[in-house]
Amino acid sequence: MRYWLVDVFAERPLAGNGLTVFPDSSGLSADLMQSLAQELRQFETSFLQPTAEPELFETRVFTMEEELPFAGHPVLGAAALLHHLDGSRSSKRWRLRLNAHDVPVTTRRAGDGIEAVMDQGPAVLTSELSAGTAQWFADAFASERDERYPAQVISTGLPYLILPVTSKGLARARQRGGLEPRLSEVGAAFVYLLDVDAREGRTWDTDGVVEDIATGSAAGPVASYLHNQQLTRHGETVYIHQGRFTGRSSRMMTKISTDGRVEVGGTVHVIAVADLLPLRS
């Protein structure tokens, strides 16, 4: 069984967010998928299974800790690899099915890489948080809140608490312990700290142990947030930057259509391929 390493949201190889992709994981159990994700130690690993429809692939995404219902860079990276394996010089359309929900992705060659853009659908916005609750989360990161803008939970598949912070607050942010109880109270899975002016963000796992390099599932909510605050227009391409503080600069393209659907995309570079040897218990 063959697997590939790709870099997603990367303007050059060895940048952006790394991803392992199994283009045909038929026959692997969920437990084995989880063990392989732990063995390979990428932020996420995508496991694809072909279907009777050539453009449709059953897709499961695992971190080292758990399976995710949706994730951005694993979807884009997997679709880009499918384009690479297809060898097409023209644009292609794919559907990746996660939890019975199909995510459409368009791919095309872009220089040495492959550009992949997914339709995350319309965002779901909840009420804005009180200033006191927003301050509690800012303090939890030893950060500095940007009081010009409210904090708000937004989802295009995973609910993120979008927390505006100052440039100084973004640079010095360090998560202090687990946040799951408070996140559950506001209906969020993760916090995304956003420097609104620079269009730059940071996010960690809920325990604050690992900082993510580029978070496609957060880029859609960020785009929706900026639009809801009347800082962007329908059809305007907006780039979200992430990864500077991890040494892996990343750039995520976002756009909101006139009907409110959110597009997220970026460039993917195929880095390496390897074979999984037969496993014995």
ChimeraX attribute file (.defattr): number of C-alpha atoms within 10 A of each C-alpha:
attribute: neighborCount
match mode: 1-to-1
recipient: residues
	/A:1	12
	/A:2	13
	/A:3	18
	/A:4	19
	/A:5	21
	/A:6	25
	/A:7	26
	/A:8	39
	/A:9	31
	/A:10	24
	/A:11	19
	/A:12	16
	/A:13	17
	/A:14	16
	/A:15	21
	/A:16	29
	/A:17	28
	/A:18	27
	/A:19	25
	/A:20	25
	/A:21	25
	/A:22	21
	/A:23	22
	/A:24	17
	/A:25	20
	/A:26	13
	/A:27	8
	/A:28	13
	/A:29	10
	/A:30	13
	/A:31	9
	/A:32	11
	/A:33	22
	/A:34	19
	/A:35	15
	/A:36	18
	/A:37	24
	/A:38	18
	/A:39	10
	/A:40	13
	/A:41	14
	/A:42	16
	/A:43	21
	/A:44	25
	/A:45	32
	/A:46	25
	/A:47	25
	/A:48	23
	/A:49	18
	/A:50	16
	/A:51	10
	/A:52	7
	/A:53	8
	/A:54	9
	/A:55	16
	/A:56	19
	/A:57	24
	/A:58	20
	/A:59	28
	/A:60	24
	/A:61	22
	/A:62	25
	/A:63	18
	/A:64	18
	/A:65	12
	/A:66	12
	/A:67	17
	/A:68	14
	/A:69	15
	/A:70	22
	/A:71	22
	/A:72	22
	/A:73	31
	/A:74	30
	/A:75	30
	/A:76	31
	/A:77	32
	/A:78	31
	/A:79	32
	/A:80	31
	/A:81	23
	/A:82	20
	/A:83	24
	/A:84	18
	/A:85	10
	/A:86	10
	/A:87	10
	/A:88	13
	/A:89	11
	/A:90	9
	/A:91	13
	/A:92	18
	/A:93	16
	/A:94	21
	/A:95	21
	/A:96	25
	/A:97	19
	/A:98	18
	/A:99	12
	/A:100	10
	/A:101	14
	/A:102	17
	/A:103	19
	/A:104	20
	/A:105	24
	/A:106	19
	/A:107	27
	/A:108	20
	/A:109	20
	/A:110	13
	/A:111	8
	/A:112	13
	/A:113	21
	/A:114	23
	/A:115	25
	/A:116	31
	/A:117	23
	/A:118	26
	/A:119	19
	/A:120	23
	/A:121	18
	/A:122	19
	/A:123	21
	/A:124	14
	/A:125	17
	/A:126	14
	/A:127	11
	/A:128	16
	/A:129	17
	/A:130	11
	/A:131	13
	/A:132	9
	/A:133	13
	/A:134	22
	/A:135	19
	/A:136	13
	/A:137	22
	/A:138	22
	/A:139	16
	/A:140	16
	/A:141	20
	/A:142	16
	/A:143	22
	/A:144	20
	/A:145	27
	/A:146	20
	/A:147	13
	/A:148	9
	/A:149	14
	/A:150	18
	/A:151	27
	/A:152	23
	/A:153	27
	/A:154	26
	/A:155	25
	/A:156	25
	/A:157	20
	/A:158	20
	/A:159	24
	/A:160	28
	/A:161	27
	/A:162	27
	/A:163	25
	/A:164	26
	/A:165	26
	/A:166	20
	/A:167	19
	/A:168	12
	/A:169	20
	/A:170	22
	/A:171	16
	/A:172	14
	/A:173	19
	/A:174	19
	/A:175	24
	/A:176	13
	/A:177	12
	/A:178	14
	/A:179	18
	/A:180	14
	/A:181	10
	/A:182	14
	/A:183	19
	/A:184	11
	/A:185	8
	/A:186	18
	/A:187	16
	/A:188	19
	/A:189	18
	/A:190	22
	/A:191	26
	/A:192	22
	/A:193	28
	/A:194	27
	/A:195	23
	/A:196	21
	/A:197	11
	/A:198	12
	/A:199	15
	/A:200	20
	/A:201	29
	/A:202	25
	/A:203	25
	/A:204	18
	/A:205	16
	/A:206	18
	/A:207	13
	/A:208	15
	/A:209	13
	/A:210	12
	/A:211	17
	/A:212	17
	/A:213	28
	/A:214	29
	/A:215	27
	/A:216	29
	/A:217	22
	/A:218	30
	/A:219	31
	/A:220	33
	/A:221	30
	/A:222	31
	/A:223	27
	/A:224	26
	/A:225	22
	/A:226	15
	/A:227	17
	/A:228	12
	/A:229	11
	/A:230	9
	/A:231	11
	/A:232	17
	/A:233	15
	/A:234	14
	/A:235	14
	/A:236	12
	/A:237	15
	/A:238	19
	/A:239	20
	/A:240	26
	/A:241	23
	/A:242	27
	/A:243	22
	/A:244	16
	/A:245	15
	/A:246	11
	/A:247	11
	/A:248	18
	/A:249	20
	/A:250	26
	/A:251	26
	/A:252	26
	/A:253	21
	/A:254	25
	/A:255	25
	/A:256	26
	/A:257	14
	/A:258	10
	/A:259	9
	/A:260	15
	/A:261	17
	/A:262	24
	/A:263	22
	/A:264	28
	/A:265	28
	/A:266	27
	/A:267	30
	/A:268	33
	/A:269	27
	/A:270	21
	/A:271	13
	/A:272	11
	/A:273	12
	/A:274	10
	/A:275	9
	/A:276	10
	/A:277	8
	/A:278	6
	/A:279	5
	/A:280	4
	/A:281	2
